[in-house]
């Protein structure tokens, strides 16, 4: 199939206050192509995607779609031009059914002569679209509130496909999906590519980009750097273009020692909660304990139980500090026991998006900052400034609103608030989800530093290279039960662990 230029982007520039998110970006996108768009957090990928999809308007520059001027005033306008986007975070509306979310803004298609909505016909059409993308287990009449995050993303996929997109932008969506969800999305991408449509694919997983894309466009610090054919480049070359310097192939720990103290700092016994069945484990001082498994095996629920966010049906969770045992039943008890929790769902559960960097970092430390009944603003400011500098957060200042930070810098804020609180035990649930290669390496180095200081980390991850590369000890869960324990060793491989996961 002959490729033709579908979208031309010329001189696009966008600033937020003093931050230049896009600087004179010029590039073309072709038909029948899956174009990877990559770069470090803050490189401008999402800003460019938001401009193309009508989520925001550029300050300067022009776009052409099929040779005609294209300047969408909002995402509805973009969809009417058959340009759709599936985002990383939540894109469905609670209180509405699956069908209502799929046909949001298109309800008039299902109104009768009296302008009454024919929900039966709308549900039938939603069911047809879902089955068309290979999904037969989601009911059109179900409220999205009751659905798992992944299934809500699949609803967004169905909504995008209903619009028969000429251009589909996939912005960091796969980080929120299990293998089943990814396979559905990959099938959609292949179908669009084979029918001559255009897919713009954004992911921090370079292996995934190299596997699924025909070509890769690299961005750095708001500038367009280069476009490469996948068959003509290596991951190392792409990483160097992303960061502007050489990055070694090895991000993880270089040692194969599993050294940590005998002292137990966190323990659970005979936990039953939801899918979890009779879970017992110990975390030691100075240990990185990895929890591995498929998305729905219970690893994420276990992290919440250990922090007191989910009460177990039976069993106990105990923290040990200064020779005393404290039973963890609520998050406030965990925090007072110098525990911190980094959620997989960063924007929904770990941050106050409409608040400043300072407010987010200082929140768990307010009691610590008190002088009698008072909290002096200077103390709060100093704590936040110190945390932001330690984590090297890219920002205008600590008064900047968190929602305007890139994904990697948001994650740095989450880590800064628990480190600033003096947490001795950290539960990290998918700590590098949606994070670029540079920030990912920085988080791994931070974990090594915390371990060397005697801090303890329970790392939950669906990425086996990460679990193998960083853990002293690995527990593998399947169907809510611990299947196997591995000690750190060069003999532990992905294939060995997968045998106990599936």
C-alpha positions in Angstrom: 0.0 0.0 0.0 1.4 3.4 -1.0 1.9 5.7 2.0 0.6 9.2 1.7 1.1 12.1 4.1 -2.0 12.3 6.3 -1.1 14.9 8.9 1.4 17.8 8.5 2.6 19.6 11.7 4.4 22.9 11.0 6.2 25.1 13.6 4.0 24.1 16.5 4.9 26.0 19.7 3.2 25.9 23.1 4.1 27.5 26.4 2.7 27.2 29.9 3.7 30.3 31.7 7.5 30.3 31.5 7.8 26.7 30.4 8.1 26.0 26.7 6.5 22.7 26.2 6.8 22.6 22.4 9.3 24.6 20.4 8.8 25.0 16.6 7.9 21.3 16.1 7.6 20.2 12.5 7.0 16.6 11.3 4.7 14.5 9.1 2.6 11.4 9.7 1.7 8.9 7.0 -1.1 6.5 6.1 -0.7 2.8 6.9 1.9 3.7 9.6 2.3 3.1 13.3 4.5 6.0 14.4 6.2 5.7 17.8 6.4 9.1 19.6 9.0 8.9 22.4 11.0 11.0 24.7 11.7 11.6 28.3 9.0 12.9 30.6 8.6 16.6 29.8 9.8 16.2 26.3 6.5 17.4 24.8 5.0 14.1 23.5 1.7 14.5 25.3 1.5 18.3 24.6 1.9 17.6 20.9 -0.7 14.8 21.1 -3.1 17.1 22.9 -2.7 19.7 20.2 -3.4 17.2 17.4 -6.4 15.8 19.3 -7.9 19.3 20.1 -7.3 19.1 23.9 -5.3 22.3 23.7 -4.5 25.0 21.1 -0.9 25.8 20.1 0.4 29.4 20.5 2.0 29.2 17.1 2.2 27.0 14.0 -0.2 25.2 11.7 -1.5 21.7 10.9 -2.9 20.1 7.8 -5.1 17.0 7.6 -5.4 15.4 4.2 -4.0 18.6 2.7 -6.6 20.9 4.3 -6.1 23.3 7.2 -6.7 21.6 10.5 -7.1 23.5 13.8 -9.5 21.6 16.1 -11.0 23.8 18.8 -11.7 20.9 21.1 -11.6 17.1 21.2 -15.1 16.8 19.8 -14.1 18.9 16.8 -11.0 16.6 16.4 -13.2 13.4 16.6 -15.5 14.9 13.9 -12.4 15.0 11.8 -11.8 11.3 12.7 -8.8 12.1 15.0 -9.2 10.2 18.3 -7.0 9.8 21.3 -6.9 7.1 24.1 -5.1 8.6 27.1 -3.1 7.0 29.9 -5.3 8.1 32.8 -9.0 7.7 33.3 -11.1 8.8 30.3 -14.6 7.5 31.2 -17.3 9.3 33.2 -18.7 7.8 36.3 -22.4 7.5 36.9 -22.9 6.5 33.3 -23.2 3.2 31.6 -20.8 1.6 29.2 -23.0 2.4 26.2 -23.5 6.0 27.4 -19.7 6.5 27.6 -19.2 5.0 24.2 -21.7 7.3 22.6 -21.0 10.4 24.7 -22.0 13.4 22.6 -23.7 11.2 20.0 -26.9 10.4 21.8 -29.0 12.1 19.1 -28.2 9.0 16.9 -30.5 7.0 19.2 -33.4 9.4 19.7 -36.8 8.7 18.3 -39.1 11.3 16.8 -40.1 12.5 20.2 -36.4 13.1 21.1 -36.5 10.3 23.6 -33.4 8.2 23.9 -33.8 4.6 22.8 -31.4 3.0 25.3 -32.2 -0.5 24.0 -31.0 0.4 20.5 -28.0 2.2 22.0 -27.0 -0.8 24.1 -27.3 -3.1 21.1 -25.0 -0.9 19.0 -22.5 -0.7 21.9 -22.5 -4.5 22.2 -21.8 -4.7 18.5 -18.8 -2.4 18.7 -17.4 -4.2 21.8 -17.6 -7.5 20.0 -16.1 -6.0 16.9 -12.9 -5.3 18.9 -13.0 -8.8 20.5 -14.7 -8.1 23.8 -17.7 -10.1 24.8 -17.6 -9.9 28.6 -18.4 -6.2 29.1 -22.1 -5.5 29.3 -23.3 -2.2 27.6 -25.8 -1.4 30.4 -23.3 -1.8 33.2 -22.2 1.3 35.1 -18.5 2.1 34.6 -18.1 2.9 38.3 -18.2 -0.8 39.1 -15.6 -1.7 36.5 -11.9 -2.3 36.8 -9.5 0.4 35.4 -8.5 -1.9 32.5 -12.1 -2.5 31.4 -12.8 1.2 31.5 -9.8 1.7 29.1 -11.4 -0.9 26.8 -14.6 1.1 26.8 -12.5 4.1 25.6 -11.1 1.9 22.8 -14.6 1.0 21.7 -15.6 4.7 21.8 -12.6 5.6 19.6 -13.2 2.9 17.1 -16.9 3.9 16.8 -15.6 7.2 15.4 -13.8 5.3 12.6 -10.5 7.2 13.2 -8.2 8.2 10.4 -5.7 9.0 13.1 -5.7 7.2 16.5 -3.3 8.5 19.2 -2.5 5.9 21.9 -0.9 7.9 24.8 0.8 5.6 27.4 -2.3 3.4 27.5 -0.6 0.0 27.6 0.9 0.8 31.1 -2.6 0.4 32.5 -3.4 -2.9 30.8 -2.8 -6.5 31.5 -1.7 -8.8 28.6 -5.3 -9.4 27.7 -6.0 -5.7 27.4 -2.8 -5.1 25.5 -3.7 -7.8 23.0 -7.0 -6.1 22.3 -5.3 -2.8 21.8 -2.5 -4.3 19.6 -5.3 -6.0 17.4 -7.0 -2.6 17.0 -3.6 -1.0 16.0 -2.9 -3.7 13.5 -6.3 -3.4 11.9 -6.0 0.4 11.5 -2.5 0.1 10.1 -3.6 -2.6 7.6 -6.5 -0.5 6.4 -4.3 2.5 5.7 -5.0 4.5 8.8 -2.5 6.2 11.0 -1.6 5.3 14.6 0.6 7.6 16.8 1.9 5.3 19.6 3.3 6.8 22.8 5.0 4.5 25.3 8.0 4.5 27.6 8.5 0.8 26.9 11.1 1.0 24.1 10.9 -2.7 23.4 7.2 -2.4 22.9 7.7 0.6 20.6 10.3 -1.2 18.5 8.1 -4.2 18.2 4.8 -2.5 17.3 5.9 0.6 15.3 7.2 1.1 11.7 9.0 4.3 12.6 9.9 6.4 15.6 9.9 10.1 16.1 12.0 11.3 19.0 11.4 14.5 21.1 13.6 16.1 23.7 12.9 19.2 25.9 10.0 20.3 23.7 12.0 20.0 20.4 11.5 17.5 17.6 14.8 15.6 17.2 14.5 13.0 14.4 12.4 10.3 12.8 13.9 6.8 12.3 12.7 3.7 10.6 12.6 0.9 13.2 14.4 -1.5 11.0 17.3 0.9 10.7 18.0 1.7 14.4 18.9 0.1 17.7 17.4 0.7 21.2 20.7 2.2 22.2 20.6 4.8 19.4 17.1 5.7 20.2 17.9 6.2 23.9 20.8 8.4 23.1 18.6 10.6 20.9 16.0 10.8 23.8 18.3 12.0 26.5 21.1 13.6 24.4 23.8 11.4 26.0 24.9 7.8 26.1 22.8 5.5 28.4 24.1 2.1 29.3 22.0 -1.0 28.6 21.9 -1.9 32.3 19.6 0.1 34.5 19.3 -2.4 37.4 21.5 -3.5 40.3 24.9 -4.8 39.2 25.4 -7.1 42.2 23.8 -10.5 42.7 24.0 -10.3 46.5 20.9 -10.6 48.6 22.2 -8.9 51.7 19.8 -7.5 54.3 19.4 -7.6 58.0 17.6 -10.3 60.0 15.4 -7.7 61.7 11.8 -7.9 60.5 10.1 -4.5 59.9 6.8 -5.5 58.4 4.9 -8.8 58.6 1.6 -10.2 57.6 0.1 -13.5 58.8 -2.6 -15.6 57.2 -4.2 -12.7 55.3 -7.5 -13.4 53.6 -8.9 -10.4 51.6 -10.8 -10.7 48.4 -8.7 -12.8 46.0 -5.9 -13.1 48.6 -5.8 -16.5 50.4 -3.7 -17.2 53.5 -0.9 -14.8 52.7 2.0 -14.6 55.1 5.3 -12.8 54.5 8.1 -10.8 56.2 10.0 -7.8 55.0 13.4 -7.3 56.6 15.5 -4.2 57.4 17.5 -3.1 54.3 15.6 -5.5 52.0 14.0 -5.0 48.6 11.3 -7.6 48.4 9.7 -8.0 45.0 6.1 -9.1 44.5 5.5 -10.5 41.0 2.4 -11.8 39.2 -0.2 -11.0 36.6 -2.5 -8.0 37.0 -5.4 -9.8 38.7 -3.3 -12.2 40.8 -3.7 -10.1 44.0 -0.3 -8.3 44.2 -1.9 -4.8 44.1 -4.5 -5.7 46.7 -1.8 -7.1 49.0 0.0 -3.8 48.9 -3.1 -2.0 50.0 -3.8 -4.5 52.8 -0.2 -4.0 54.1 -0.8 -0.2 54.2 -4.2 -0.5 55.9 -6.1 0.7 52.9 -8.1 -2.6 52.6 -9.1 -4.4 55.8 -8.5 -8.1 55.6 -11.4 -10.6 56.3 -8.9 -12.4 58.6 -5.2 -12.3 59.4 -3.0 -9.5 60.8 -0.5 -7.0 59.5 2.2 -5.8 61.9 4.9 -3.1 61.7 8.0 -3.3 64.0 9.8 -0.2 65.1 12.0 0.6 68.0 11.3 -2.8 69.5 7.5 -2.3 69.5 4.9 -4.1 67.4 2.0 -2.1 66.0 -0.9 -3.7 64.2 -1.7 -1.9 60.9 -5.4 -1.5 60.4 -5.6 2.0 59.0 -3.3 4.1 56.8 -2.8 6.7 59.6 -1.3 3.9 61.8 1.0 2.9 58.9 2.1 6.5 58.4 2.7 6.9 62.1 4.8 3.7 61.9 7.0 5.4 59.3 5.5 3.6 56.3 4.9 5.1 52.9 2.7 3.8 50.0 3.1 4.7 46.3 0.0 3.7 44.4 -0.1 2.2 40.9 -2.8 4.7 40.1 -0.8 7.9 40.6 -3.3 10.6 39.6 -6.3 9.0 41.3 -4.8 7.8 44.6 -1.3 9.3 45.2 -1.6 13.0 44.4 -3.8 16.1 44.9 -3.6 17.2 41.3 -5.1 20.7 41.9 -2.7 21.4 44.7 0.9 22.7 44.6 4.0 20.6 44.7 4.7 22.0 48.2 1.2 20.9 49.5 1.7 17.4 48.1 5.2 16.9 49.5 4.4 18.3 53.0 1.0 16.6 53.6 2.2 13.4 55.3 4.7 15.5 57.4 2.4 18.1 58.9 2.3 16.5 62.3 6.1 16.3 62.3 6.3 20.0 61.4 4.1 21.2 64.2 5.5 23.5 66.9 2.8 23.1 69.5 -0.4 23.8 67.6 1.3 25.8 64.8 2.8 24.9 61.5 5.1 27.6 60.4 4.9 28.2 56.6 8.7 28.5 56.4 9.2 25.0 57.8 6.7 23.5 55.3 8.3 25.4 52.5 11.8 24.2 53.5 10.7 20.6 53.6 9.1 20.8 50.2 12.0 22.6 48.7 14.5 20.0 50.1 12.4 17.1 48.8 12.0 18.7 45.3 15.7 19.3 45.0 16.6 15.8 46.2 14.3 14.3 43.6 15.4 16.8 40.9 11.8 17.6 40.0 11.6 19.7 36.9 9.3 22.6 37.9 8.8 26.4 37.8 8.8 26.3 41.6 7.3 24.4 44.6 4.1 26.5 44.2 3.5 25.0 40.8 0.2 23.0 40.4 1.0 19.2 40.3 -1.4 18.5 37.4 0.8 20.4 35.0 3.8 18.2 35.7 4.9 15.4 33.4 4.3 11.8 34.6 7.8 11.3 35.7 7.9 14.5 37.7 4.6 13.6 39.3 6.1 10.3 40.5 9.0 12.2 41.9 6.6 14.3 44.0 5.0 11.1 45.3 8.3 9.7 46.3 9.5 13.0 47.8 6.5 13.2 50.2 7.3 9.8 51.7 11.1 10.3 51.9 10.5 13.8 53.4 8.3 12.1 56.0 11.3 9.9 57.0 9.6 6.7 56.0 11.6 3.6 56.9 9.3 1.2 54.9 8.1 1.9 51.4 5.5 0.0 49.5 6.0 0.8 45.8 3.3 -0.4 43.5 4.5 -0.2 39.9 6.9 2.6 40.8 8.1 3.1 37.2 4.7 2.9 35.4 4.6 5.5 32.7 8.1 6.7 33.4 10.8 7.5 30.8 14.2 5.8 30.7 16.0 8.6 32.5 13.6 8.9 35.4 13.3 5.1 35.7 17.1 4.8 36.1 17.0 7.6 38.7 14.3 5.7 40.7 16.3 2.5 40.6 19.4 4.4 41.9 17.2 5.9 44.7 16.0 2.5 45.7 19.6 1.3 46.0 20.5 4.4 48.1 17.5 3.8 50.4 18.5 0.1 50.8 22.1 1.1 51.7 20.6 3.4 54.4 18.8 0.5 55.9 15.4 1.4 54.6 13.1 -1.5 53.5 11.2 -1.6 50.2 8.3 -3.9 49.1 8.2 -3.4 45.3 5.1 -4.6 43.4 5.5 -4.9 39.7 4.1 -6.6 36.6 7.5 -6.0 34.8 9.6 -9.0 35.3 13.0 -7.4 34.3 12.4 -4.8 37.0 11.5 -7.3 39.7 14.5 -9.6 38.8 16.8 -6.6 38.4 16.1 -4.9 41.7 14.9 -7.4 44.3 16.9 -9.2 47.0 14.0 -11.7 47.2 11.0 -12.4 45.0 7.6 -13.8 45.9 5.4 -14.9 43.0 1.6 -14.8 43.3 -1.0 -16.6 41.3 -4.7 -16.5 42.0 -4.2 -14.8 45.3 -1.7 -17.3 46.7 2.1 -17.3 47.0 3.4 -19.9 44.6 7.2 -19.6 44.9 10.1 -17.7 46.5 13.3 -16.8 44.6 16.5 -15.4 46.1 18.5 -12.9 44.1 20.7 -14.8 41.6 21.9 -14.6 38.0 20.1 -17.9 37.5 16.6 -16.3 38.0 15.2 -15.5 34.6 11.8 -14.4 33.3 11.0 -17.8 31.9 11.7 -19.5 35.3 9.3 -17.0 37.1 6.6 -17.2 34.4 6.2 -20.9 35.1 4.8 -20.0 38.5 2.7 -17.0 37.3 0.5 -18.6 34.7 
